[in-house]
Structure formats: structure tokens, C-alpha cells
């Protein structure tokens, strides 16, 4: 499934890709201040918590 979240600050997409790797996230990119990536539905919440904890998204 593809998800979209507003990015909270300037961050290197490589850092985000590394953070998503344990959750099976792939194809991460930043488009117009929005983070887009694909992830399996069962891992979506865990990845979201991880990205919030690291301060990448609000």
C-alpha cells in the first residue's frame, strides 16, 4: 500500500529509507514536502511510530 505523510523538516531521504528498511518499506521519496513510500499494511503503524519518534514526520 502507498502512504503519504507531511514531512516535518529537511531530511535526507536516505535516512528515511534506512529507518523504513526493518518494516519492509520501499520506494521512499519526498515530493513537495510530502513523504511517499510503499509498505505492507500490517507494518504501517509500526513504521509510522518509528518515523514520528525520529522526528521525520508530525
Predicted model as a PDB file, atoms N, CA, C, CB and O in Angstrom, pLDDT in the B-factor column:
MODEL        1                                                                  
ATOM      1  N   UNK A   1       0.839  -1.163   0.000  1.00 93.00           N  
ATOM      2  CA  UNK A   1       0.000   0.000   0.000  1.00 93.00           C  
ATOM      3  C   UNK A   1       0.887   1.229   0.000  1.00 93.00           C  
ATOM      4  CB  UNK A   1      -0.956  -0.004   1.201  1.00 93.00           C  
ATOM      5  O   UNK A   1       1.977   1.202   0.570  1.00 93.00           O  
ATOM      6  N   UNK A   2       0.448   2.287  -0.617  1.00 94.00           N  
ATOM      7  CA  UNK A   2       1.209   3.529  -0.693  1.00 94.00           C  
ATOM      8  C   UNK A   2       0.657   4.482   0.367  1.00 94.00           C  
ATOM      9  CB  UNK A   2       1.129   4.163  -2.132  1.00 94.00           C  
ATOM     10  O   UNK A   2      -0.555   4.649   0.505  1.00 94.00           O  
ATOM     11  N   UNK A   3       1.582   5.109   1.118  1.00 95.00           N  
ATOM     12  CA  UNK A   3       1.180   6.055   2.156  1.00 95.00           C  
ATOM     13  C   UNK A   3       1.844   7.401   1.918  1.00 95.00           C  
ATOM     14  CB  UNK A   3       1.539   5.519   3.556  1.00 95.00           C  
ATOM     15  O   UNK A   3       2.891   7.485   1.276  1.00 95.00           O  
ATOM     16  N   UNK A   4       1.224   8.450   2.439  1.00 95.00           N  
ATOM     17  CA  UNK A   4       1.689   9.817   2.280  1.00 95.00           C  
ATOM     18  C   UNK A   4       1.619  10.521   3.634  1.00 95.00           C  
ATOM     19  CB  UNK A   4       0.847  10.573   1.210  1.00 95.00           C  
ATOM     20  O   UNK A   4       0.592  10.480   4.312  1.00 95.00           O  
ATOM     21  N   UNK A   5       2.717  11.164   4.020  1.00 93.00           N  
ATOM     22  CA  UNK A   5       2.748  11.928   5.267  1.00 93.00           C  
ATOM     23  C   UNK A   5       3.490  13.232   5.032  1.00 93.00           C  
ATOM     24  CB  UNK A   5       3.418  11.113   6.409  1.00 93.00           C  
ATOM     25  O   UNK A   5       4.482  13.251   4.303  1.00 93.00           O  
ATOM     26  N   UNK A   6       3.031  14.327   5.636  1.00 93.00           N  
ATOM     27  CA  UNK A   6       3.785  15.579   5.517  1.00 93.00           C  
ATOM     28  C   UNK A   6       5.100  15.464   6.288  1.00 93.00           C  
ATOM     29  CB  UNK A   6       2.949  16.783   6.042  1.00 93.00           C  
ATOM     30  O   UNK A   6       5.129  14.964   7.412  1.00 93.00           O  
ATOM     31  N   UNK A   7       6.153  15.919   5.688  1.00 92.00           N  
ATOM     32  CA  UNK A   7       7.486  15.839   6.293  1.00 92.00           C  
ATOM     33  C   UNK A   7       7.635  17.030   7.245  1.00 92.00           C  
ATOM     34  CB  UNK A   7       8.626  15.835   5.191  1.00 92.00           C  
ATOM     35  O   UNK A   7       7.169  18.127   6.937  1.00 92.00           O  
ATOM     36  N   UNK A   8       8.274  16.823   8.386  1.00 84.00           N  
ATOM     37  CA  UNK A   8       8.352  17.888   9.384  1.00 84.00           C  
ATOM     38  C   UNK A   8       9.555  18.799   9.196  1.00 84.00           C  
ATOM     39  CB  UNK A   8       8.391  17.293  10.758  1.00 84.00           C  
ATOM     40  O   UNK A   8       9.531  19.942   9.652  1.00 84.00           O  
ATOM     41  N   UNK A   9      10.613  18.320   8.534  1.00 78.00           N  
ATOM     42  CA  UNK A   9      11.798  19.150   8.355  1.00 78.00           C  
ATOM     43  C   UNK A   9      12.609  18.638   7.170  1.00 78.00           C  
ATOM     44  CB  UNK A   9      12.659  19.164   9.640  1.00 78.00           C  
ATOM     45  O   UNK A   9      12.317  17.585   6.604  1.00 78.00           O  
ATOM     46  N   UNK A  10      13.625  19.403   6.812  1.00 82.00           N  
ATOM     47  CA  UNK A  10      14.524  18.955   5.751  1.00 82.00           C  
ATOM     48  C   UNK A  10      15.288  17.746   6.247  1.00 82.00           C  
ATOM     49  CB  UNK A  10      15.499  20.087   5.313  1.00 82.00           C  
ATOM     50  O   UNK A  10      15.974  17.813   7.267  1.00 82.00           O  
ATOM     51  N   UNK A  11      15.174  16.659   5.541  1.00 85.00           N  
ATOM     52  CA  UNK A  11      15.858  15.429   5.933  1.00 85.00           C  
ATOM     53  C   UNK A  11      16.289  14.693   4.671  1.00 85.00           C  
ATOM     54  CB  UNK A  11      14.941  14.527   6.823  1.00 85.00           C  
ATOM     55  O   UNK A  11      15.644  14.789   3.627  1.00 85.00           O  
ATOM     56  N   UNK A  12      17.367  13.972   4.783  1.00 88.00           N  
ATOM     57  CA  UNK A  12      17.864  13.186   3.659  1.00 88.00           C  
ATOM     58  C   UNK A  12      16.981  11.947   3.492  1.00 88.00           C  
ATOM     59  CB  UNK A  12      19.360  12.782   3.875  1.00 88.00           C  
ATOM     60  O   UNK A  12      16.749  11.213   4.453  1.00 88.00           O  
ATOM     61  N   UNK A  13      16.499  11.723   2.295  1.00 91.00           N  
ATOM     62  CA  UNK A  13      15.615  10.580   2.034  1.00 91.00           C  
ATOM     63  C   UNK A  13      16.337   9.263   2.314  1.00 91.00           C  
ATOM     64  CB  UNK A  13      15.109  10.609   0.574  1.00 91.00           C  
ATOM     65  O   UNK A  13      15.691   8.262   2.623  1.00 91.00           O  
ATOM     66  N   UNK A  14      17.663   9.249   2.212  1.00 93.00           N  
ATOM     67  CA  UNK A  14      18.416   8.031   2.522  1.00 93.00           C  
ATOM     68  C   UNK A  14      18.236   7.636   3.995  1.00 93.00           C  
ATOM     69  CB  UNK A  14      19.916   8.233   2.204  1.00 93.00           C  
ATOM     70  O   UNK A  14      18.147   6.450   4.311  1.00 93.00           O  
ATOM     71  N   UNK A  15      18.182   8.622   4.889  1.00 92.00           N  
ATOM     72  CA  UNK A  15      17.947   8.344   6.314  1.00 92.00           C  
ATOM     73  C   UNK A  15      16.571   7.709   6.511  1.00 92.00           C  
ATOM     74  CB  UNK A  15      18.062   9.644   7.152  1.00 92.00           C  
ATOM     75  O   UNK A  15      16.414   6.769   7.290  1.00 92.00           O  
ATOM     76  N   UNK A  16      15.593   8.229   5.806  1.00 93.00           N  
ATOM     77  CA  UNK A  16      14.231   7.693   5.914  1.00 93.00           C  
ATOM     78  C   UNK A  16      14.179   6.270   5.372  1.00 93.00           C  
ATOM     79  CB  UNK A  16      13.227   8.592   5.157  1.00 93.00           C  
ATOM     80  O   UNK A  16      13.553   5.397   5.973  1.00 93.00           O  
ATOM     81  N   UNK A  17      14.829   6.037   4.245  1.00 94.00           N  
ATOM     82  CA  UNK A  17      14.853   4.684   3.668  1.00 94.00           C  
ATOM     83  C   UNK A  17      15.477   3.697   4.639  1.00 94.00           C  
ATOM     84  CB  UNK A  17      15.626   4.673   2.338  1.00 94.00           C  
ATOM     85  O   UNK A  17      14.988   2.578   4.795  1.00 94.00           O  
ATOM     86  N   UNK A  18      16.567   4.113   5.296  1.00 94.00           N  
ATOM     87  CA  UNK A  18      17.207   3.238   6.282  1.00 94.00           C  
ATOM     88  C   UNK A  18      16.280   2.956   7.458  1.00 94.00           C  
ATOM     89  CB  UNK A  18      18.509   3.864   6.784  1.00 94.00           C  
ATOM     90  O   UNK A  18      16.260   1.839   7.974  1.00 94.00           O  
ATOM     91  N   UNK A  19      15.508   3.963   7.890  1.00 94.00           N  
ATOM     92  CA  UNK A  19      14.581   3.782   9.008  1.00 94.00           C  
ATOM     93  C   UNK A  19      13.428   2.855   8.631  1.00 94.00           C  
ATOM     94  CB  UNK A  19      14.033   5.136   9.468  1.00 94.00           C  
ATOM     95  O   UNK A  19      12.929   2.113   9.477  1.00 94.00           O  
ATOM     96  N   UNK A  20      13.002   2.889   7.375  1.00 95.00           N  
ATOM     97  CA  UNK A  20      11.873   2.070   6.921  1.00 95.00           C  
ATOM     98  C   UNK A  20      12.261   0.636   6.574  1.00 95.00           C  
ATOM     99  CB  UNK A  20      11.237   2.711   5.722  1.00 95.00           C  
ATOM    100  O   UNK A  20      11.403  -0.244   6.518  1.00 95.00           O  
ATOM    101  N   UNK A  21      13.534   0.402   6.344  1.00 94.00           N  
ATOM    102  CA  UNK A  21      14.001  -0.914   5.903  1.00 94.00           C  
ATOM    103  C   UNK A  21      13.549  -2.064   6.817  1.00 94.00           C  
ATOM    104  CB  UNK A  21      15.506  -0.908   5.817  1.00 94.00           C  
ATOM    105  O   UNK A  21      13.108  -3.092   6.303  1.00 94.00           O  
ATOM    106  N   UNK A  22      13.643  -1.932   8.164  1.00 94.00           N  
ATOM    107  CA  UNK A  22      13.208  -3.041   9.029  1.00 94.00           C  
ATOM    108  C   UNK A  22      11.710  -3.359   8.929  1.00 94.00           C  
ATOM    109  CB  UNK A  22      13.545  -2.718  10.462  1.00 94.00           C  
ATOM    110  O   UNK A  22      11.274  -4.443   9.317  1.00 94.00           O  
ATOM    111  N   UNK A  23      10.930  -2.407   8.406  1.00 95.00           N  
ATOM    112  CA  UNK A  23       9.481  -2.600   8.299  1.00 95.00           C  
ATOM    113  C   UNK A  23       9.048  -3.007   6.897  1.00 95.00           C  
ATOM    114  CB  UNK A  23       8.759  -1.333   8.703  1.00 95.00           C  
ATOM    115  O   UNK A  23       7.857  -3.169   6.631  1.00 95.00           O  
ATOM    116  N   UNK A  24      10.009  -3.169   6.008  1.00 94.00           N  
ATOM    117  CA  UNK A  24       9.687  -3.559   4.642  1.00 94.00           C  
ATOM    118  C   UNK A  24       9.251  -2.395   3.777  1.00 94.00           C  
ATOM    119  CB  UNK A  24       8.616  -4.594   4.651  1.00 94.00           C  
ATOM    120  O   UNK A  24       8.684  -2.604   2.704  1.00 94.00           O  
ATOM    121  N   UNK A  25       9.501  -1.179   4.215  1.00 93.00           N  
ATOM    122  CA  UNK A  25       9.146  -0.009   3.417  1.00 93.00           C  
ATOM    123  C   UNK A  25      10.050   0.086   2.197  1.00 93.00           C  
ATOM    124  CB  UNK A  25       9.242   1.276   4.260  1.00 93.00           C  
ATOM    125  O   UNK A  25      11.228  -0.267   2.255  1.00 93.00           O  
ATOM    126  N   UNK A  26       9.488   0.566   1.091  1.00 91.00           N  
ATOM    127  CA  UNK A  26      10.291   0.688  -0.119  1.00 91.00           C  
ATOM    128  C   UNK A  26       9.794   1.860  -0.962  1.00 91.00           C  
ATOM    129  CB  UNK A  26      10.248  -0.621  -0.935  1.00 91.00           C  
ATOM    130  O   UNK A  26       8.695   2.376  -0.763  1.00 91.00           O  
ATOM    131  N   UNK A  27      10.634   2.257  -1.898  1.00 93.00           N  
ATOM    132  CA  UNK A  27      10.301   3.324  -2.853  1.00 93.00           C  
ATOM    133  C   UNK A  27      10.008   4.657  -2.163  1.00 93.00           C  
ATOM    134  CB  UNK A  27       9.101   2.913  -3.692  1.00 93.00           C  
ATOM    135  O   UNK A  27       9.119   5.394  -2.589  1.00 93.00           O  
ATOM    136  N   UNK A  28      10.742   4.961  -1.113  1.00 93.00           N  
ATOM    137  CA  UNK A  28      10.519   6.216  -0.400  1.00 93.00           C  
ATOM    138  C   UNK A  28      11.036   7.388  -1.223  1.00 93.00           C  
ATOM    139  CB  UNK A  28      11.202   6.187   0.979  1.00 93.00           C  
ATOM    140  O   UNK A  28      12.116   7.329  -1.809  1.00 93.00           O  
ATOM    141  N   UNK A  29      10.239   8.458  -1.253  1.00 94.00           N  
ATOM    142  CA  UNK A  29      10.651   9.682  -1.916  1.00 94.00           C  
ATOM    143  C   UNK A  29       9.924  10.856  -1.271  1.00 94.00           C  
ATOM    144  CB  UNK A  29      10.365   9.617  -3.443  1.00 94.00           C  
ATOM    145  O   UNK A  29       8.888  10.692  -0.626  1.00 94.00           O  
ATOM    146  N   UNK A  30      10.490  12.039  -1.462  1.00 92.00           N  
ATOM    147  CA  UNK A  30       9.878  13.253  -0.939  1.00 92.00           C  
ATOM    148  C   UNK A  30       9.443  14.097  -2.129  1.00 92.00           C  
ATOM    149  CB  UNK A  30      10.865  14.042  -0.005  1.00 92.00           C  
ATOM    150  O   UNK A  30      10.255  14.466  -2.978  1.00 92.00           O  
ATOM    151  N   UNK A  31       8.142  14.397  -2.176  1.00 91.00           N  
ATOM    152  CA  UNK A  31       7.571  15.178  -3.262  1.00 91.00           C  
ATOM    153  C   UNK A  31       6.787  16.336  -2.663  1.00 91.00           C  
ATOM    154  CB  UNK A  31       6.665  14.300  -4.175  1.00 91.00           C  
ATOM    155  O   UNK A  31       5.804  16.125  -1.953  1.00 91.00           O  
ATOM    156  N   UNK A  32       7.220  17.559  -2.948  1.00 90.00           N  
ATOM    157  CA  UNK A  32       6.537  18.767  -2.478  1.00 90.00           C  
ATOM    158  C   UNK A  32       6.265  18.747  -0.977  1.00 90.00           C  
ATOM    159  CB  UNK A  32       5.234  18.941  -3.222  1.00 90.00           C  
ATOM    160  O   UNK A  32       5.163  19.083  -0.542  1.00 90.00           O  
ATOM    161  N   UNK A  33       7.257  18.358  -0.187  1.00 89.00           N  
ATOM    162  CA  UNK A  33       7.118  18.366   1.261  1.00 89.00           C  
ATOM    163  C   UNK A  33       6.322  17.207   1.827  1.00 89.00           C  
ATOM    164  CB  UNK A  33       6.489  19.624   1.681  1.00 89.00           C  
ATOM    165  O   UNK A  33       5.958  17.217   3.003  1.00 89.00           O  
ATOM    166  N   UNK A  34       6.048  16.207   1.000  1.00 93.00           N  
ATOM    167  CA  UNK A  34       5.301  15.032   1.439  1.00 93.00           C  
ATOM    168  C   UNK A  34       6.152  13.782   1.235  1.00 93.00           C  
ATOM    169  CB  UNK A  34       3.958  14.911   0.672  1.00 93.00           C  
ATOM    170  O   UNK A  34       6.732  13.571   0.170  1.00 93.00           O  
ATOM    171  N   UNK A  35       6.212  12.971   2.269  1.00 93.00           N  
ATOM    172  CA  UNK A  35       6.909  11.698   2.189  1.00 93.00           C  
ATOM    173  C   UNK A  35       5.962  10.663   1.612  1.00 93.00           C  
ATOM    174  CB  UNK A  35       7.438  11.256   3.578  1.00 93.00           C  
ATOM    175  O   UNK A  35       4.842  10.494   2.095  1.00 93.00           O  
ATOM    176  N   UNK A  36       6.418   9.969   0.571  1.00 95.00           N  
ATOM    177  CA  UNK A  36       5.632   8.904  -0.047  1.00 95.00           C  
ATOM    178  C   UNK A  36       6.462   7.628   0.004  1.00 95.00           C  
ATOM    179  CB  UNK A  36       5.228   9.264  -1.525  1.00 95.00           C  
ATOM    180  O   UNK A  36       7.655   7.644  -0.296  1.00 95.00           O  
ATOM    181  N   UNK A  37       5.829   6.528   0.382  1.00 96.00           N  
ATOM    182  CA  UNK A  37       6.508   5.237   0.326  1.00 96.00           C  
ATOM    183  C   UNK A  37       5.496   4.119   0.300  1.00 96.00           C  
ATOM    184  CB  UNK A  37       7.457   5.064   1.512  1.00 96.00           C  
ATOM    185  O   UNK A  37       4.321   4.315   0.611  1.00 96.00           O  
ATOM    186  N   UNK A  38       5.965   2.943  -0.075  1.00 96.00           N  
ATOM    187  CA  UNK A  38       5.113   1.757  -0.105  1.00 96.00           C  
ATOM    188  C   UNK A  38       5.489   0.862   1.060  1.00 96.00           C  
ATOM    189  CB  UNK A  38       5.246   0.995  -1.456  1.00 96.00           C  
ATOM    190  O   UNK A  38       6.662   0.721   1.404  1.00 96.00           O  
ATOM    191  N   UNK A  39       4.467   0.258   1.664  1.00 95.00           N  
ATOM    192  CA  UNK A  39       4.701  -0.618   2.804  1.00 95.00           C  
ATOM    193  C   UNK A  39       3.548  -1.608   2.906  1.00 95.00           C  
ATOM    194  CB  UNK A  39       4.853   0.199   4.120  1.00 95.00           C  
ATOM    195  O   UNK A  39       2.435  -1.327   2.461  1.00 95.00           O  
ATOM    196  N   UNK A  40       3.819  -2.755   3.489  1.00 93.00           N  
ATOM    197  CA  UNK A  40       2.745  -3.719   3.730  1.00 93.00           C  
ATOM    198  C   UNK A  40       1.837  -3.160   4.823  1.00 93.00           C  
ATOM    199  CB  UNK A  40       3.319  -5.125   4.137  1.00 93.00           C  
ATOM    200  O   UNK A  40       2.305  -2.550   5.785  1.00 93.00           O  
ATOM    201  N   UNK A  41       0.558  -3.373   4.664  1.00 93.00           N  
ATOM    202  CA  UNK A  41      -0.438  -2.802   5.575  1.00 93.00           C  
ATOM    203  C   UNK A  41      -0.189  -3.184   7.033  1.00 93.00           C  
ATOM    204  CB  UNK A  41      -1.827  -3.249   5.165  1.00 93.00           C  
ATOM    205  O   UNK A  41      -0.404  -2.364   7.926  1.00 93.00           O  
ATOM    206  N   UNK A  42       0.259  -4.411   7.291  1.00 96.00           N  
ATOM    207  CA  UNK A  42       0.465  -4.849   8.674  1.00 96.00           C  
ATOM    208  C   UNK A  42       1.655  -4.145   9.341  1.00 96.00           C  
ATOM    209  CB  UNK A  42       0.678  -6.357   8.711  1.00 96.00           C  
ATOM    210  O   UNK A  42       1.773  -4.171  10.566  1.00 96.00           O  
ATOM    211  N   UNK A  43       2.529  -3.520   8.558  1.00 96.00           N  
ATOM    212  CA  UNK A  43       3.689  -2.817   9.124  1.00 96.00           C  
ATOM    213  C   UNK A  43       3.512  -1.298   9.156  1.00 96.00           C  
ATOM    214  CB  UNK A  43       4.931  -3.158   8.328  1.00 96.00           C  
ATOM    215  O   UNK A  43       4.391  -0.583   9.636  1.00 96.00           O  
ATOM    216  N   UNK A  44       2.394  -0.810   8.655  1.00 95.00           N  
ATOM    217  CA  UNK A  44       2.199   0.632   8.516  1.00 95.00           C  
ATOM    218  C   UNK A  44       2.285   1.365   9.852  1.00 95.00           C  
ATOM    219  CB  UNK A  44       0.860   0.909   7.872  1.00 95.00           C  
ATOM    220  O   UNK A  44       2.983   2.374   9.949  1.00 95.00           O  
ATOM    221  N   UNK A  45       1.596   0.884  10.875  1.00 95.00           N  
ATOM    222  CA  UNK A  45       1.584   1.586  12.166  1.00 95.00           C  
ATOM    223  C   UNK A  45       2.953   1.592  12.838  1.00 95.00           C  
ATOM    224  CB  UNK A  45       0.567   0.947  13.096  1.00 95.00           C  
ATOM    225  O   UNK A  45       3.355   2.610  13.402  1.00 95.00           O  
ATOM    226  N   UNK A  46       3.667   0.490  12.788  1.00 96.00           N  
ATOM    227  CA  UNK A  46       4.998   0.427  13.398  1.00 96.00           C  
ATOM    228  C   UNK A  46       5.956   1.388  12.696  1.00 96.00           C  
ATOM    229  CB  UNK A  46       5.552  -1.014  13.343  1.00 96.00           C  
ATOM    230  O   UNK A  46       6.754   2.059  13.352  1.00 96.00           O  
ATOM    231  N   UNK A  47       5.882   1.457  11.383  1.00 95.00           N  
ATOM    232  CA  UNK A  47       6.734   2.377  10.628  1.00 95.00           C  
ATOM    233  C   UNK A  47       6.372   3.822  10.943  1.00 95.00           C  
ATOM    234  CB  UNK A  47       6.609   2.117   9.116  1.00 95.00           C  
ATOM    235  O   UNK A  47       7.256   4.668  11.076  1.00 95.00           O  
ATOM    236  N   UNK A  48       5.097   4.106  11.061  1.00 94.00           N  
ATOM    237  CA  UNK A  48       4.642   5.457  11.390  1.00 94.00           C  
ATOM    238  C   UNK A  48       5.182   5.896  12.745  1.00 94.00           C  
ATOM    239  CB  UNK A  48       3.108   5.524  11.386  1.00 94.00           C  
ATOM    240  O   UNK A  48       5.671   7.018  12.880  1.00 94.00           O  
ATOM    241  N   UNK A  49       5.101   5.034  13.740  1.00 96.00           N  
ATOM    242  CA  UNK A  49       5.621   5.346  15.076  1.00 96.00           C  
ATOM    243  C   UNK A  49       7.125   5.603  15.009  1.00 96.00           C  
ATOM    244  CB  UNK A  49       5.316   4.193  16.066  1.00 96.00           C  
ATOM    245  O   UNK A  49       7.622   6.536  15.640  1.00 96.00           O  
ATOM    246  N   UNK A  50       7.839   4.796  14.261  1.00 95.00           N  
ATOM    247  CA  UNK A  50       9.290   4.956  14.128  1.00 95.00           C  
ATOM    248  C   UNK A  50       9.620   6.311  13.491  1.00 95.00           C  
ATOM    249  CB  UNK A  50       9.890   3.802  13.282  1.00 95.00           C  
ATOM    250  O   UNK A  50      10.505   7.018  13.974  1.00 95.00           O  
ATOM    251  N   UNK A  51       8.925   6.674  12.425  1.00 94.00           N  
ATOM    252  CA  UNK A  51       9.191   7.938  11.752  1.00 94.00           C  
ATOM    253  C   UNK A  51       8.861   9.130  12.638  1.00 94.00           C  
ATOM    254  CB  UNK A  51       8.400   8.019  10.463  1.00 94.00           C  
ATOM    255  O   UNK A  51       9.562  10.142  12.603  1.00 94.00           O  
ATOM    256  N   UNK A  52       7.799   9.021  13.432  1.00 94.00           N  
ATOM    257  CA  UNK A  52       7.450  10.091  14.376  1.00 94.00           C  
ATOM    258  C   UNK A  52       8.491  10.205  15.480  1.00 94.00           C  
ATOM    259  CB  UNK A  52       6.065   9.840  14.988  1.00 94.00           C  
ATOM    260  O   UNK A  52       8.888  11.311  15.846  1.00 94.00           O  
ATOM    261  N   UNK A  53       8.933   9.079  16.009  1.00 94.00           N  
ATOM    262  CA  UNK A  53       9.948   9.081  17.075  1.00 94.00           C  
ATOM    263  C   UNK A  53      11.247   9.724  16.607  1.00 94.00           C  
ATOM    264  CB  UNK A  53      10.222   7.651  17.557  1.00 94.00           C  
ATOM    265  O   UNK A  53      11.921  10.395  17.387  1.00 94.00           O  
ATOM    266  N   UNK A  54      11.599   9.528  15.358  1.00 92.00           N  
ATOM    267  CA  UNK A  54      12.842  10.089  14.816  1.00 92.00           C  
ATOM    268  C   UNK A  54      12.662  11.547  14.377  1.00 92.00           C  
ATOM    269  CB  UNK A  54      13.327   9.245  13.631  1.00 92.00           C  
ATOM    270  O   UNK A  54      13.633  12.208  14.008  1.00 92.00           O  
ATOM    271  N   UNK A  55      11.411  12.051  14.416  1.00 92.00           N  
ATOM    272  CA  UNK A  55      11.152  13.448  14.085  1.00 92.00           C  
ATOM    273  C   UNK A  55      11.042  13.747  12.603  1.00 92.00           C  
ATOM    274  CB  UNK A  55      12.211  14.282  14.653  1.00 92.00           C  
ATOM    275  O   UNK A  55      11.085  14.914  12.213  1.00 92.00           O  
ATOM    276  N   UNK A  56      10.901  12.730  11.767  1.00 92.00           N  
ATOM    277  CA  UNK A  56      10.801  12.950  10.324  1.00 92.00           C  
ATOM    278  C   UNK A  56       9.425  13.462   9.918  1.00 92.00           C  
ATOM    279  CB  UNK A  56      11.110  11.664   9.577  1.00 92.00           C  
ATOM    280  O   UNK A  56       9.304  14.250   8.980  1.00 92.00           O  
ATOM    281  N   UNK A  57       8.383  13.011  10.629  1.00 90.00           N  
ATOM    282  CA  UNK A  57       7.016  13.447  10.341  1.00 90.00           C  
ATOM    283  C   UNK A  57       6.343  13.854  11.645  1.00 90.00           C  
ATOM    284  CB  UNK A  57       6.203  12.323   9.625  1.00 90.00           C  
ATOM    285  O   UNK A  57       6.797  13.499  12.732  1.00 90.00           O  
ATOM    286  N   UNK A  58       5.261  14.600  11.518  1.00 81.00           N  
ATOM    287  CA  UNK A  58       4.492  15.051  12.700  1.00 81.00           C  
ATOM    288  C   UNK A  58       3.482  14.031  13.144  1.00 81.00           C  
ATOM    289  CB  UNK A  58       3.782  16.355  12.410  1.00 81.00           C  
ATOM    290  O   UNK A  58       2.762  14.258  14.117  1.00 81.00           O  
TER     291      UNK A  58                                                      
ENDMDL                                                                          
END                                                                             
